[in-house]
Amino acid sequence: MSAVGFARACALAAWLAAAAATATAQANDEARVRAFAALPNWTGIWLADDGIMTELGLSGRSPGGDADFAKFLLGKDMPYNEEWAAKAEALRKSPERATGKECGFPFPFVMESPWVLQFLITPEETAVIVAGREIRHVYTDGRAHPQPDGVWPTPWGDSVGRWDGHVLLTDTIAVQSSMFPPLLSEQAHFTERLRMVSPNRIEDELTIDDPTSLTRPYTVLIPYKRVPELDRMVHGDCRENDRNPVVDGKLTIAAPSGEP
């Protein structure tokens, strides 16, 4: 083959490869558009519809300043075994639990926090974005949890999921134990069924299985209502202009800077 012929053959091969890559990219794009079209529309800003915002306010604390976790749906009537019932009672009475301050809520408590949240749904994952600046990543691209030697507990754990029609099924492991209810071991396993039951209501049916701390699986239904008055999320920062010093074991409210 002459040099000219060889050059032409190379150019043709490059053109065919580029054309094939373009066709593959277009097919992938079209498939992703179809995948998007099959997903539900949960746009908007949502708030846990448990009355906590009304009764406790944004801080989730009673008028006396103490954290009043008994009013939350999550953690009520937990079927603790004897050992963990004693641990939960000791934690409930601890001064740190009553007046401790936390800039961020762990899972599963974050799903019923007093902050508003949004659902960002893509074919690859659903991100639960909370106004306290927490983000849960629920991967829906078919991946599994990491292998046991690659798992380490974090405040939000590792979440994978799949869509069953318009119901998001999630599976979460490796959640750090925390001072927020419910008190669980790091071997706890969480499953959720998230679905929109009406245009302005989403429900999260959350089941916890933890043979270390519980005598049986525990299920709670957390409802969310759309907040039509809000058209954007403003993230909070509890470290900014902190006016709640702890004095004699109680949270107090200090005057703004520069005021008496």
Protein Blocks (a to p, Z undefined) as FASTA:
>chain_A
ZZklmmmmmmmmmmmmmmmmmmmmmmmmmmmmmmmmmpccfedcddddehlmmmnomnop
afkopacfklpmghpapacdfklmmmmmmmmmpmklmmpcceddddfklmmccbdcdddd
dfkbccdddfklpacdddfehpacddfklgccdfklpaddddehjaccdddehiacdfbd
cdddfkbccddddddfbfkbccdddddddfklpgbdcdddddddddfkbgbdcdddfkgo
pabdceehiacddddehiZZ
